[in-house]
């Protein structure tokens, strides 16, 4: 089976009690939303008419974004590809060798990012930029990603979750705790890097043994309880894992630049 995939859209998943659809279809007229912040929100189909958008920052999954009658989606994607060519390499993966080459690229890029981060000191690694995850929180999330999308799906392990993993924000805290995950932990950088190294070894071993005929094998466990119960081929599980690595590298290096500027 030949993998065919594009950017992965992550569904909102099993909403916790803090999530609501009470504002779905809301109509806001002549309202002052200066400084408003929308986090982890589904804005599909949103229309802004006669608005004032000055110093607006958008990030997330984008498909057909039209600004003043101009569809800027392809321009944004092309500029991101120019700045981060690993995105292009990710989309071109088809064979087991392609997956291994993608991981080799990512290991080198992440090694550089970790070196930059450690040069700022431990306090900076735990500092959030504009309320986004800190560098350590980002690494903790990648621990969870490997546990969920490699160990549980590809390797069919029932409870592979590391205590220091960090699920995405929509995953209910109680469900994470039931998996043995301590979302509120404040581990040291050495503890997080050790957890990450153990998960990177798992991924490296899986990719090292990967063959083209295995890519289409169905994985029957969902990444975690609460995800849709459906079969996913090996290539999709690994592609999601590597895409998470690509995108969170982009976020992490973006915030590292801010931290470096602050440090002078």
N, C-alpha and C positions, 0 to 999 in steps of 0.2 A: 504493500500500500504506500503510495507516494504522499507525503504530507503536503497539504495545501492549506495555508492559513495566512491571515493578515493580523493586524492589531487585535489583541484580545479585549473584548468588552467584558468587564467584571460586573455581573449582576449584583444588585443590592443585597441579595441573600436573605437569610431569615432575620427580619428586623427584630431588634430588642424593644423593650417598652419605651425607650427614649426616642424611638423613631415614630413618625406619624405621617399619614397621608391627608391630614386635615386641610392642608393648603392646596391640594391638587385642584387645578382648574381655577385657582383664585384670580380675581381681577383687581388690580391695583391701579387706581387712577389718581393723578395729582397727589402723589405721595413722595415724601422726602426719604430716600433710602441711602443718603450719604453715609458712608462708612459701614454699610451693611455687609455681613459676611455669610456666605453660604458654604457649608462644609458637608461633603459627602451627600449632596442633594442630587436627585434626578431632575434635571431641567429640560428634559425632552419636550420639544414643541413650544418652548417659551418664546413669546413675542414681545419685543420692546419697541414701542412706537413713540416718536417725538421725545425720546429720552435724552438726557445729558450724560454722556459717558466720558469722563475725564479721569485719567490715571486709574483705569480699570484693569484688573489682573484676572485672567481666566486660565484655569488649568484643568485637565481631566481628559476623558474620552470625548473627542470632538468629531462629529460627522455632519457635514453641510452647515458650516457656520457662515452666515450671510451678514455682512456689515454694510449698511447703506446701499443695499442692492448688489453688492459684490460678494460672491462666494470666495472666501479666503482660505478654505480648508486645505486645498492643495498647496497653496503658498506656505502655510504654516508647516505642513508635513514636509515639504521640500527643504525648508530652512532647518527644521529639526534634523533631517537626514544629513544635511551639510555639516551641521555642528557635531552630530553624533553618528558617524558612519556605521557604528555597530548596529544601529537600527536596520540598516539596509542588509547587513549580513544576516541578521536575525530572520528577516522575511525571506531570504534566499535559501534557507535550510531545506534540504530535501532528503539527504542521506545520513546514515549514522556518522560518516566522516564529517559532514557539515555540522552536526550537533557538537562533535568533539572540537572542531575548529572554533565554533562559536564560544565554547566554554574556555578555550585557551585564550581567546581575545579578552573575555570578561575577567578571567583570573589576573591577567596583566593589568587591566584597567583598575580593578578593585585594589590590587596591591599598591598601585600608585595613590589611590584615594585614601587608603588606610595610612600610608606613610605621611601624606599631607595632614591628615586629621590628627595623628599622634604628635605631630610637630607643634600643634596648637595647645597641647596639654589636656589632661583628663577633664578639667572643668568645661572646656569648650566642646568636648565630645558629648557632653550631657546637656548642652545648651540648645534650646529650640530657636529656630529662626522663623519669625512671622507665624508662630503657633504651629509650625509643621513639626514632624518628628525630628528628634535630635539624631545625630549620627549614630549613636549607640542604639536608639530605638529602631532606626532603619535596619541596622544589622540584626537586631533581634527579630524583626519581621521576616528577614530572609531566612533565619533559622526556622521559623514557622512554615514558610513557603516550601522549603525542602522537606520538612517533616510531612506536610500535607500532600504535596504534589509528586513527591518521589517515594518516600518511605511508605506512606499509606497507600497510594494508588499503584505505583509501578511495582514496589516490593511487597505489597499486600500485607503490611504490618498494621495490626489493629490500633495500637496506641503508641505511636513512635514519638510523641510530642515532648520536646525539651521544656523543662520548667521555665526557662528564660525566653522562650519564643513569644512573639507578639502578633496576635491575629489582627486582621484589618478591623477598622473601627466599627463596622456594622455587626461584627460577630458578637453575640450576647456574652457579656462578662461571665455570667453564671455558667454558660456552656464551656467557656474557656477554662474556668476553674475546675469543672468536672473532668476536664482532660489532663489536669495536673499542671496547668499553665498559671504562673504567677504574674498576671498582667501588671500589677502594681510594684513589682520588684524594682530595686534600684541597684543593679549589679555594677561592679567595677568594669572598666574597659577590658582588663585581662580576662575576666569571667565571660564577657560577651564574645571576645575574640576566640576564646577556647571553645565555646559552644558553636560558634560559626565554623571554626576549623573542623570540628567533628562532622558537621553537616556537609561541608564542602568535600570531605573525604568520601562520604556516602555518594554524593552526586558524581564525583570523579570516577568512582568505581563502577557506577551504573553506566556512565557514558563510555568508560573504557571497555566494557563488555558488550556494548550495544552493537547490534548488526541490523542490516536493512530489513531483514525478514521479521524482526521483533517489533519494528516501529508501529505496525498495524495491530499488534496484539491488544485485545480489549482489557482494560483495567476495571474491575467491578466494584471496588470500594470507592465511595465519594471521598474527596480530600479531607473532610471532617464531618462529624454529625451535623445535620442541618443543611448541607449542600444537597442539591437534587440527586436522587438515586438513579443514576444512569451510567451506562458504560462509556468510557473514554479511552481512545487508543493511546498507546504509550507515547507516540510522537506528540500528541496534544498535551499530555501531562508534562512532558519535558519542555515543550515549547512555552507553556505557561510559566514554568520555573525560570527559564532563561529570559523570558520577556520581563518578568518581575525584576530580575537582576539588572537588565538593561535600563528599565525605567527608574528604578530606585537609585541606580548609579547616577543618573541624570539629576535627580532631585538632590542627592547627597553632595555632588560636586557643585551644584548651584548654591547650596547653603554654605559649603566650605568657603566659597569665594567671599561670601558676606562675612563669615567669621574671620577670615584672613584680613579682610579690610578693616574690621574692627580692631584687630590686634596690631594694625599698623605695619 
